Amino acid sequence: MAGTDQTKDAVSGGPAIVLVEPQMGENIGTAARAMLNFGLTDMRLVRPRDAWPNEKARAPASHADVVIDGARVYRQTADAVAELNHVYATTARPRDMLKPVLTPRAAMEAARRHAAAGETSGILFGREKSGLHNDDVAVSEAVVAVPVNPAFASLNIAQAVLLLGYEWFLTGDDTPGHEFASGTTRPANHEELMGFFDHLEQELDAGGFLYPPEKRPTMVRNIRNIFSRIGLMEQEVRTLRGIVSTLTKPRKRGDS
Amino acid sequence: MAGTDQTKDAVSGGPAIVLVEPQMGENIGTAARAMLNFGLTDMRLVRPRDAWPNEKARAPASHADVVIDGARVYRQTADAVAELNHVYATTARPRDMLKPVLTPRAAMEAARRHAAAGETSGILFGREKSGLHNDDVAVSEAVVAVPVNPAFASLNIAQAVLLLGYEWFLTGDDTPGHEFASGTTRPANHEELMGFFDHLEQELDAGGFLYPPEKRPTMVRNIRNIFSRIGLMEQEVRTLRGIVSTLTKPRKRGDS
């Protein structure tokens, strides 16, 4: 897959992902994959422990070559974010610093607004064990803290990148929360539904199921209720009518 | 860290995470870690390729022992979800099946509503290469599809678990999107802010900065504007007054 193809459908204008002193090439690769999953391609590495390019990043990147091959290396965080308009630091809520604290969602909504105004953003991620240095946090516009189980709060770099990338992608995504995958069919209309009920109830009357007569209205209502609340598709109504027809057909053999 | 400590603060009633035919122990471990990050502890494995317990899962779980040690193994998906009230299948949007399709957010909001009503949920995740079989998808109540870059859409199991766990956690989390970490201080009040402005402008007048007089009102307004929009804390106003005092003190040595 060529780089242009990988980013063809990507949401553009996304934040730069700045990994400060990453240690494991595998984590850089996994972060690259997570970035491209959500249309981010601008990876910046500040003082990676090992040489770059690092072949250990290649396999975990899972063919996110456009990110790996485009990653740039810097000696200082300040160099890595020099031209960016907005810089965010992913870290735990600071205890000794006056600083706005954003959720990933609020931060990425801000980044999206900035992008719409032609302004660029970057997100700092600290090193595996120790996170970001306070000096890097201090010059960031705000802290991004992922809400997490306080009794088990450590997220690795690639996981944090994934969550920020996901929230970035959602700000530009119009997928409805709830859809129905319906292929070529459409929801059944009322006439089709009533046609099925007539068919079914006729066969149930014939079989003596809707008996005694004084209970028939309640039984019919209960049965109709079951099938009404499925939200049946037109194709499914035809399937159900086929089932009823099949079940009522005289059997070729058997004992019923 | 004991299991009870790890889950002490966890959000309870979360969905079971059901990994169907997972292949790599490492992925199971990483998924376990992601689960506990978001307070989920009920892991179920259907036909894992390798024996279980699997020591390869231990290190990537990063001490999420309560999840790893509590994981249960099943021969069939149906067995793994037998007692659950609601079953969701994470997969791409189905092309040949009539099925509700939910975003992770909508699905976890539903799971939270179910939990509030005392009903249990589970989420199926397919195997590394091939995902879930259609038979497992067919008996699920709905599909959960993660919105993702269509040109680079493959998420690994642990990443998918992380995103669903994250969305689950958010449904029970009341962290405001935007906060200010302020420690023991509080926002400055208007009087404190005006006191700083008086102090600063007096020194700037003395130093001849606010000149010529006809431009003074505009210059004062511009300066006040800078400091007004910071949203200064009381402690920061005192810091700024200290800075002004220091800068205007006669120097002990030097040439200015």
Contacts between the chains, C-beta under 8 A, distances in Angstrom:
chain1	res1	chain2	res2	distance
A	1	B	151	7.8
A	1	B	152	7.8
A	5	B	151	6.1
A	6	B	151	5.2
A	6	B	152	5.3
A	7	B	151	6.8
A	8	B	151	5.5
A	9	B	149	6.4
A	9	B	150	4.8
A	9	B	151	4.4
A	10	B	149	5.3
A	10	B	151	6.4
A	10	B	152	7.7
A	11	B	149	7.5
A	34	B	159	6.8
A	36	B	149	6.3
A	36	B	152	4.4
A	37	B	148	5.4
A	37	B	149	5.7
A	37	B	152	5.9
A	37	B	153	7.2
A	37	B	154	7.7
A	37	B	155	6.1
A	37	B	159	7.6
A	38	B	148	6.7
A	38	B	149	5.9
A	39	B	149	4.5
A	62	B	154	6.7
A	62	B	156	7.9
A	63	B	152	7.9
A	64	B	152	6.5
A	93	B	181	5.7
A	94	B	181	5.0
A	95	B	181	7.6
A	95	B	183	7.0
A	96	B	183	6.7
A	97	B	181	6.6
A	97	B	183	8.0
A	98	B	180	7.4
A	98	B	181	6.8
A	98	B	182	6.0
A	98	B	183	7.1
A	98	B	185	7.1
A	98	B	233	5.5
A	98	B	235	7.3
A	98	B	236	6.4
A	99	B	180	7.4
A	99	B	181	5.2
A	100	B	178	6.5
A	100	B	179	7.2
A	100	B	180	5.5
A	100	B	181	7.7
A	101	B	178	7.6
A	101	B	179	4.5
A	101	B	180	6.8
A	101	B	181	5.0
A	102	B	177	6.5
A	102	B	178	5.6
A	102	B	179	7.7
A	103	B	175	5.9
A	103	B	176	7.7
A	103	B	177	4.9
A	103	B	178	7.8
A	105	B	170	8.0
A	105	B	177	6.1
A	106	B	177	3.3
A	106	B	178	5.1
A	109	B	177	7.8
A	143	B	181	7.1
A	145	B	175	7.9
A	146	B	166	7.7
A	147	B	169	6.2
A	147	B	170	6.3
A	147	B	173	4.6
A	147	B	175	4.8
A	148	B	37	5.3
A	148	B	38	6.7
A	148	B	169	7.0
A	149	B	6	8.0
A	149	B	9	6.3
A	149	B	10	5.3
A	149	B	11	7.5
A	149	B	36	6.3
A	149	B	37	5.7
A	149	B	38	5.9
A	149	B	39	4.5
A	149	B	169	7.1
A	150	B	9	4.8
A	151	B	1	7.7
A	151	B	5	6.1
A	151	B	6	5.2
A	151	B	7	6.8
A	151	B	8	5.4
A	151	B	9	4.4
A	151	B	10	6.4
A	152	B	1	7.8
A	152	B	6	5.2
A	152	B	10	7.8
A	152	B	36	4.5
A	152	B	37	6.0
A	152	B	63	7.9
A	152	B	64	6.5
A	153	B	37	7.2
A	154	B	37	7.6
A	154	B	62	6.7
A	155	B	37	6.1
A	156	B	62	7.9
A	159	B	34	6.8
A	159	B	37	7.6
A	159	B	159	7.8
A	159	B	162	5.6
A	162	B	159	5.6
A	162	B	162	6.3
A	162	B	163	7.2
A	163	B	162	7.1
A	163	B	163	7.4
A	163	B	166	5.8
A	166	B	146	7.7
A	166	B	163	5.8
A	166	B	166	7.8
A	169	B	147	6.1
A	169	B	148	7.0
A	169	B	149	7.1
A	170	B	105	8.0
A	170	B	147	6.3
A	173	B	147	4.6
A	175	B	103	5.8
A	175	B	145	7.9
A	175	B	147	4.8
A	176	B	103	7.7
A	177	B	102	6.5
A	177	B	103	4.9
A	177	B	105	6.1
A	177	B	106	3.3
A	177	B	109	7.8
A	178	B	100	6.4
A	178	B	101	7.6
A	178	B	102	5.6
A	178	B	103	7.8
A	178	B	106	5.2
A	179	B	100	7.1
A	179	B	101	4.5
A	179	B	102	7.8
A	180	B	98	7.4
A	180	B	99	7.4
A	180	B	100	5.5
A	180	B	101	6.8
A	181	B	93	5.7
A	181	B	94	5.1
A	181	B	95	7.6
A	181	B	97	6.6
A	181	B	98	6.8
A	181	B	99	5.2
A	181	B	100	7.7
A	181	B	101	5.0
A	181	B	143	7.1
A	182	B	98	6.0
A	183	B	95	7.0
A	183	B	96	6.6
A	183	B	97	7.9
A	183	B	98	7.0
A	185	B	98	7.0
A	233	B	98	5.5
A	235	B	98	7.3
A	236	B	98	6.4
